[in-house]
């Protein structure tokens, strides 16, 4: 059974929709680039989110 609790927590690790947009970009669902006042997802969270996406077979 796949637990999605971790991905839900990671979706809100920074202000919404920053993590969601980053995940969609990684999945090649959207192009990169965001407008102010949004900023890019802090790089310290990249590995945790990417690892969870791999566990859920999103990447």
C-alpha positions as CSV (number, residue, x, y, z in Angstrom):
1,X,0.0,0.0,0.0
2,X,1.3,3.4,-0.9
3,X,1.1,6.1,1.8
4,X,0.4,9.5,0.4
5,X,0.6,11.3,3.8
6,X,4.2,12.4,3.2
7,X,3.5,13.9,-0.1
8,X,0.6,15.9,1.3
9,X,3.0,17.3,4.0
10,X,5.6,18.2,1.4
11,X,3.0,20.0,-0.8
12,X,2.7,22.6,2.0
13,X,6.4,22.7,3.0
14,X,6.4,26.2,1.5
15,X,3.7,28.6,0.6
16,X,1.2,27.0,-1.8
17,X,1.4,26.8,-4.9
18,X,5.2,26.8,-4.9
19,X,5.8,23.1,-4.2
20,X,2.9,22.0,-6.5
21,X,4.3,24.1,-9.4
22,X,7.8,22.7,-8.8
23,X,6.4,19.1,-8.8
24,X,4.5,19.7,-12.0
25,X,7.6,21.1,-13.6
26,X,9.5,18.0,-12.6
27,X,6.8,15.9,-14.2
28,X,7.1,18.0,-17.4
29,X,3.4,18.9,-17.0
30,X,4.2,22.7,-17.0
31,X,7.1,24.9,-18.2
32,X,9.4,26.4,-15.7
33,X,9.1,30.0,-14.7
34,X,7.0,31.7,-12.1
35,X,6.0,35.3,-11.6
36,X,6.4,37.5,-8.5
37,X,5.3,37.4,-5.8
38,X,6.0,33.7,-6.0
39,X,9.6,32.5,-5.7
40,X,11.3,29.2,-6.6
41,X,11.1,26.3,-4.3
42,X,14.0,26.3,-1.8
43,X,16.6,23.8,-3.0
44,X,16.8,22.3,0.4
45,X,13.4,20.6,-0.3
46,X,14.2,19.3,-3.8
47,X,15.6,15.9,-2.7
48,X,12.8,15.2,-0.2
49,X,10.1,16.0,-2.7
50,X,11.8,14.2,-5.6
51,X,12.3,11.1,-3.5
52,X,8.7,11.0,-2.4
53,X,7.6,11.5,-6.1
54,X,9.8,8.5,-7.1
55,X,8.2,6.4,-4.3
56,X,4.8,7.3,-5.7
57,X,5.9,6.6,-9.3
58,X,5.2,10.2,-10.3
59,X,8.7,10.4,-11.8
